[in-house]
Amino acid sequence: MPMYRYVCENCGSEEVHLHGVNDSPVIECGKCGARMNRTIGRVGIVFKGSGYYITDNKKSTAETKSE
Protein backbone atom coordinates (compact mmCIF):
# COMPACT_ATOMS: atom_id res chain seq x y z
CA MET A 1 0.00 0.00 0.00
CA PRO A 2 1.33 3.47 -0.88
CA MET A 3 1.79 6.39 1.47
CA TYR A 4 -0.05 9.62 0.70
CA ARG A 5 0.68 13.17 1.89
CA TYR A 6 -2.27 15.23 3.14
CA VAL A 7 -2.41 18.98 3.82
CA CYS A 8 -5.08 20.65 5.98
CA GLU A 9 -7.38 23.14 4.23
CA ASN A 10 -7.62 25.31 7.34
CA CYS A 11 -4.28 25.39 9.19
CA GLY A 12 -1.88 23.97 6.57
CA SER A 13 -0.49 21.16 8.74
CA GLU A 14 0.79 18.07 6.91
CA GLU A 15 0.31 14.37 7.63
CA VAL A 16 1.24 11.13 5.86
CA HIS A 17 -1.29 8.28 5.69
CA LEU A 18 -1.05 4.74 4.38
CA HIS A 19 -4.02 3.36 2.43
CA GLY A 20 -4.88 1.47 -0.75
CA VAL A 21 -4.76 2.96 -4.23
CA ASN A 22 -8.51 2.65 -4.80
CA ASP A 23 -9.44 3.94 -1.32
CA SER A 24 -10.53 7.55 -0.93
CA PRO A 25 -10.81 8.09 2.82
CA VAL A 26 -11.92 11.35 4.42
CA ILE A 27 -8.97 12.46 6.55
CA GLU A 28 -9.49 15.03 9.30
CA CYS A 29 -6.73 17.23 10.69
CA GLY A 30 -5.40 16.20 14.09
CA LYS A 31 -4.87 19.85 15.13
CA CYS A 32 -8.01 21.69 14.06
CA GLY A 33 -10.40 18.96 12.81
CA ALA A 34 -10.80 20.40 9.30
CA ARG A 35 -10.76 18.30 6.13
CA MET A 36 -7.37 17.39 4.64
CA ASN A 37 -6.62 17.19 0.91
CA ARG A 38 -4.28 14.68 -0.71
CA THR A 39 -1.33 16.38 -2.42
CA ILE A 40 1.66 15.36 -4.49
CA GLY A 41 4.60 14.30 -2.35
CA ARG A 42 8.01 15.89 -2.52
CA VAL A 43 10.62 14.05 -4.53
CA GLY A 44 14.36 14.42 -4.17
CA ILE A 45 16.25 14.84 -7.44
CA VAL A 46 19.93 14.04 -7.85
CA PHE A 47 21.77 15.21 -10.96
CA LYS A 48 24.85 13.19 -11.80
CA GLY A 49 27.53 14.04 -14.34
CA SER A 50 29.03 17.28 -15.50
CA GLY A 51 27.24 20.41 -16.67
CA TYR A 52 24.62 20.78 -13.95
CA TYR A 53 26.36 23.22 -11.65
CA ILE A 54 27.40 26.83 -12.24
CA THR A 55 30.88 25.97 -10.98
CA ASP A 56 31.41 23.45 -13.80
CA ASN A 57 33.70 24.64 -16.58
CA LYS A 58 32.39 24.82 -20.09
CA LYS A 59 34.26 22.46 -22.39
CA SER A 60 36.08 24.24 -25.13
CA THR A 61 35.74 22.99 -28.70
CA ALA A 62 38.84 24.86 -29.87
CA GLU A 63 42.12 23.04 -29.43
CA THR A 64 45.02 24.93 -27.92
CA LYS A 65 48.46 24.78 -29.47
CA SER A 66 51.39 24.15 -27.20
CA GLU A 67 54.58 25.96 -28.16
C-alpha positions in Angstrom: 0.0 0.0 0.0 1.3 3.5 -0.9 1.8 6.4 1.5 0.0 9.6 0.7 0.7 13.2 1.9 -2.3 15.2 3.1 -2.4 19.0 3.8 -5.1 20.7 6.0 -7.4 23.1 4.2 -7.6 25.3 7.3 -4.3 25.4 9.2 -1.9 24.0 6.6 -0.5 21.2 8.7 0.8 18.1 6.9 0.3 14.4 7.6 1.2 11.1 5.9 -1.3 8.3 5.7 -1.0 4.7 4.4 -4.0 3.4 2.4 -4.9 1.5 -0.7 -4.8 3.0 -4.2 -8.5 2.7 -4.8 -9.4 3.9 -1.3 -10.5 7.5 -0.9 -10.8 8.1 2.8 -11.9 11.4 4.4 -9.0 12.5 6.6 -9.5 15.0 9.3 -6.7 17.2 10.7 -5.4 16.2 14.1 -4.9 19.8 15.1 -8.0 21.7 14.1 -10.4 19.0 12.8 -10.8 20.4 9.3 -10.8 18.3 6.1 -7.4 17.4 4.6 -6.6 17.2 0.9 -4.3 14.7 -0.7 -1.3 16.4 -2.4 1.7 15.4 -4.5 4.6 14.3 -2.4 8.0 15.9 -2.5 10.6 14.1 -4.5 14.4 14.4 -4.2 16.3 14.8 -7.4 19.9 14.0 -7.9 21.8 15.2 -11.0 24.9 13.2 -11.8 27.5 14.0 -14.3 29.0 17.3 -15.5 27.2 20.4 -16.7 24.6 20.8 -14.0 26.4 23.2 -11.7 27.4 26.8 -12.2 30.9 26.0 -11.0 31.4 23.5 -13.8 33.7 24.6 -16.6 32.4 24.8 -20.1 34.3 22.5 -22.4 36.1 24.2 -25.1 35.7 23.0 -28.7 38.8 24.9 -29.9 42.1 23.0 -29.4 45.0 24.9 -27.9 48.5 24.8 -29.5 51.4 24.1 -27.2 54.6 26.0 -28.2 
